[in-house]
Amino acid sequence: MDIIFFIVLPMLTGWLLDRMLGDPAWLPHPVVLFGKVIAWGDRRWNKGDSRMLKGGFFAVSLIVLAFIITGLAVCSLFRINLWLAIAFNSVIVFYCLAGKTLSGEVRDVFLAAGRSVEEGRRQVARIVGRDTSGLSPQQIRTAALETLSENLSDGVIAPVFWYILLGVPGMMAYKMINTLDSMIGYKSERYKRFGCVAARIDDVANYIPARLTAALMILCNGDLKIFSFVKKYGSQHASPNSGYPEAALAGILDCRFGGPNIYFGSAVNKPYIGSNDRLIITSDMRIAIGINLKSEILMLLLVILYGITLSFIIR
């Protein structure tokens, strides 16, 4: 069978499943298993001496295991039946994408904030790591849009990028990296040593995807002048990567992200991204969700182009 079919069909099928189903609560998800294993390792080894060494070994081992186990599964199914392998790859792609769920969560934040501040705070707490108890309606909506832009990279573009490079094993390894970072990759007293290696691996894994995400967003918007805006503000974020998609969305919406927030009981003054401190409204959310969807589609077109190119090279 032509290699373009083997590469493109699972990606298109998995993406369509994500757009139709999101992440149903009734469906078992490998990331839940990842989380349980990481929590077990945290309890077991995040104590005593040499925490950085233990945390680094633990993180690298889980990433390698995720890659190897997925790769062995693909090879085994391929030997049994090609269509079984394609179906398996499609399911893995579906599990690794989170575009529909995130867009729905952000839409719910705006709806909840429109009903009451308290409801908006509770809803946005589902998708952000900051303390939401004192957020104003403006801060609630801003936090939701920041998360939407960041997670376009983490939840869609980066997994697809690693799919292009290393197939579904690379995609699953990336999800392990991302889950490790979201659970132990903090600079808090508990995790600054144990999660240090996991956080650095996540920085490396997202370096190209974050910048690619910003470029895709700008291309979908059509205003190429935003590239200079991203160049100015993208590197000002505390994260080496998150600032780029955030800056792209702030430039598209002509608004301001960042500013002071509370994380794990400590005040954090995030640099501002943008200078127009205007009111964030519901139409901004609709524009942002539209940009995310267009960026996903453009990334899919890149996968198709990659498959076509690879098929010609291999011939």
C-alpha positions in Angstrom: 0.0 0.0 0.0 1.3 3.5 -0.8 3.0 5.1 2.2 0.9 8.3 1.8 -2.2 6.2 2.7 -0.6 4.8 5.8 0.6 8.2 7.0 -2.4 10.4 6.1 -5.4 8.2 6.8 -4.7 7.7 10.5 -4.1 11.4 11.0 -7.3 12.4 9.2 -9.4 9.8 10.9 -8.0 10.6 14.4 -8.5 14.3 13.8 -12.1 13.8 12.7 -12.8 11.7 15.7 -11.4 14.4 18.0 -13.5 17.1 16.3 -16.6 14.9 16.7 -16.1 13.4 20.1 -13.6 15.4 22.0 -12.6 13.5 25.2 -15.7 11.6 26.3 -15.6 11.0 30.1 -16.8 7.4 29.6 -13.9 6.5 27.3 -10.6 5.3 29.0 -7.7 7.5 28.2 -4.0 6.7 28.2 -3.2 10.1 29.7 -5.1 9.0 32.8 -2.9 6.0 33.0 0.2 8.2 32.5 -1.0 10.4 35.3 -1.4 7.5 37.7 2.1 6.2 37.0 3.6 9.7 37.4 1.8 10.2 40.7 3.1 6.8 41.9 6.6 7.8 41.0 6.2 11.1 42.6 5.2 9.5 45.9 7.9 6.8 45.6 10.9 8.8 44.7 10.3 12.5 45.3 12.0 12.4 48.7 15.4 12.2 50.3 18.6 13.0 48.4 19.4 13.0 44.7 15.9 14.1 43.7 17.0 15.6 40.4 18.8 12.4 39.4 15.8 10.2 40.5 13.3 12.5 38.8 15.3 12.7 35.6 15.7 8.9 35.4 12.0 8.4 36.1 11.0 10.9 33.4 13.3 9.6 30.7 12.3 6.0 31.5 8.6 6.7 31.1 9.2 8.6 27.8 11.3 5.8 26.3 8.8 3.2 27.5 5.8 5.1 25.9 7.7 5.2 22.6 8.8 1.5 22.7 5.5 0.0 23.8 3.6 2.0 21.1 6.1 1.1 18.5 6.0 -2.6 19.3 2.2 -2.5 19.2 2.2 -0.9 15.8 4.7 -3.4 14.4 2.8 -6.4 15.8 -0.5 -5.2 14.4 1.2 -4.4 11.0 2.3 -8.1 10.8 -1.1 -9.3 11.6 -3.2 -7.0 9.4 -2.5 -3.7 7.8 -6.0 -2.4 8.5 -5.6 -3.3 12.2 -2.4 -1.2 12.3 -4.1 1.7 10.6 -7.1 1.5 13.0 -4.7 1.4 16.0 -2.8 4.4 14.7 -6.1 6.3 14.1 -7.1 5.7 17.7 -3.7 6.8 19.0 -4.0 10.0 17.0 -7.5 10.6 18.4 -6.2 10.1 22.0 -3.3 12.5 21.4 -5.3 15.4 20.1 -7.3 17.8 22.3 -8.5 20.6 20.0 -12.2 20.0 20.4 -12.2 19.6 24.1 -10.1 22.7 24.8 -12.3 24.9 22.5 -15.4 23.7 24.3 -13.9 24.4 27.7 -12.9 28.0 26.7 -16.4 28.6 25.3 -17.9 27.3 28.6 -15.6 29.8 30.5 -17.0 32.7 28.6 -20.6 31.5 29.0 -20.0 31.0 32.8 -18.3 34.3 33.3 -21.3 36.0 31.6 -23.6 34.4 34.2 -21.6 35.3 37.3 -18.0 35.9 38.4 -18.0 32.9 40.8 -19.2 30.6 38.1 -16.6 31.9 35.7 -13.8 31.4 38.3 -14.9 27.8 38.9 -15.1 27.0 35.2 -11.7 28.6 34.3 -10.1 26.7 37.2 -10.6 23.5 35.1 -8.1 24.6 32.5 -5.5 26.8 34.2 -3.0 26.3 36.9 -3.2 29.7 38.6 -5.3 30.6 41.6 -8.7 31.7 40.2 -10.4 32.7 43.5 -9.7 36.4 43.1 -9.9 36.8 39.3 -12.0 39.5 37.8 -14.2 38.8 34.7 -11.5 40.4 32.5 -8.8 38.2 34.1 -11.0 35.1 33.7 -11.5 35.6 30.0 -7.9 36.5 29.5 -6.7 33.4 31.3 -9.0 31.3 29.1 -7.6 32.8 25.8 -4.0 32.4 27.0 -4.7 28.8 27.7 -6.4 28.3 24.3 -3.4 29.6 22.5 -0.8 27.7 24.5 -2.7 24.5 24.2 -3.2 24.8 20.5 0.5 24.0 20.5 0.5 21.4 23.3 -2.8 19.8 22.4 -2.6 19.7 18.6 0.3 21.2 16.7 3.1 19.6 18.8 1.6 16.1 18.8 1.1 16.3 15.0 4.7 17.6 14.6 6.1 14.6 16.5 3.8 12.3 14.4 5.4 13.7 11.3 8.9 13.0 12.7 8.4 9.7 14.6 4.9 8.4 13.8 2.4 7.4 16.6 5.2 6.2 18.9 6.7 9.8 18.8 3.2 11.2 19.3 2.6 9.0 22.4 6.1 9.8 23.8 5.2 13.5 23.4 2.0 13.0 25.4 4.1 11.5 28.2 6.5 14.4 28.1 3.6 16.9 28.2 1.9 15.0 31.1 5.1 14.8 33.1 5.5 18.6 32.7 1.9 19.3 33.7 2.3 17.2 36.9 5.9 17.7 38.1 7.4 20.3 35.9 7.0 23.2 38.4 9.5 25.5 40.1 7.8 25.0 43.5 9.7 23.7 46.5 8.4 20.2 46.0 9.2 19.9 42.3 12.0 22.2 41.5 14.5 19.3 41.6 12.5 16.2 41.0 10.7 17.7 38.0 13.6 19.7 36.6 14.6 17.3 33.9 11.0 16.7 32.8 10.4 20.4 32.5 13.6 20.8 30.4 12.6 17.9 28.1 9.2 19.6 27.6 10.9 22.8 26.7 13.0 21.1 24.0 10.0 19.0 22.7 7.9 22.2 22.3 10.6 24.6 21.0 9.8 24.2 17.3 6.0 23.4 17.6 5.4 26.5 19.7 6.9 28.8 17.0 5.2 26.8 14.3 1.9 27.3 16.1 2.4 31.0 16.1 3.3 31.0 12.4 0.2 28.9 11.5 -2.1 31.3 13.5 -0.7 34.3 11.8 -1.0 32.7 8.3 -4.6 31.8 9.1 -5.4 35.3 10.2 -3.7 36.8 7.1 -2.0 39.8 8.7 1.7 39.1 8.3 2.6 42.3 10.3 1.8 40.2 13.4 5.1 38.3 12.9 6.9 41.5 14.1 4.6 41.6 17.2 5.4 38.0 18.0 9.1 38.7 17.6 8.8 41.5 20.1 6.7 39.8 22.7 7.1 36.0 22.2 10.4 35.8 24.1 9.2 37.9 27.1 7.2 35.0 28.6 8.7 33.1 31.5 8.4 29.9 29.4 10.7 29.7 26.4 7.8 28.5 24.3 4.4 29.6 25.6 4.9 33.2 24.8 4.9 32.6 21.0 1.4 31.3 20.5 0.1 33.7 23.2 1.8 36.6 21.4 0.3 35.5 18.1 -3.3 35.5 19.5 -2.7 38.8 21.4 -1.6 40.3 18.1 -4.5 38.9 16.2 -7.0 40.2 18.8 -5.1 43.4 19.4 -5.3 42.9 23.2 -3.0 42.3 26.2 -2.1 39.1 27.9 0.0 38.4 31.0 0.3 40.4 34.2 0.3 39.4 37.9 -1.2 36.2 39.0 -1.1 33.7 41.9 0.4 30.3 41.4 0.5 27.8 44.3 0.2 30.6 46.8 3.0 32.7 45.4 2.6 36.0 43.4 4.0 35.7 39.9 4.4 38.9 37.7 4.2 37.6 34.2 5.4 40.1 31.6 2.7 41.7 29.6 2.2 40.5 26.0 0.8 43.4 24.0 -0.1 47.0 25.2 -3.8 47.4 24.4 -5.5 46.7 27.7 -9.0 46.6 26.2 -12.0 44.7 27.4 -12.1 41.0 26.3 -15.5 40.1 24.9 -17.3 37.0 23.6 -16.5 37.8 20.0 -12.8 37.6 20.8 -13.4 34.0 22.0 -15.2 33.2 18.7 -12.3 34.6 16.7 -9.7 32.7 18.7 -11.6 29.4 18.4 -11.9 30.0 14.7 -8.1 30.7 14.4 -7.4 27.5 16.3 -9.6 25.4 14.0 -8.0 26.9 10.8 -4.5 26.3 12.3 -5.4 22.7 12.9 -6.6 22.3 9.3 -3.5 24.0 7.9 -1.3 21.6 10.0 -3.3 18.7 8.5 -2.5 20.0 5.1 1.2 19.9 6.0 0.8 16.2 7.0 -0.7 15.5 3.6 2.1 17.4 1.8 4.6 15.4 3.9 3.0 12.1 3.0 3.0 13.0 -0.7 6.6 14.1 -0.6 7.7 11.0 1.3 5.9 8.7 -1.2 7.8 10.2 -4.1 11.1 10.0 -2.3 10.6 6.3 -1.4 9.5 5.4 -4.9 
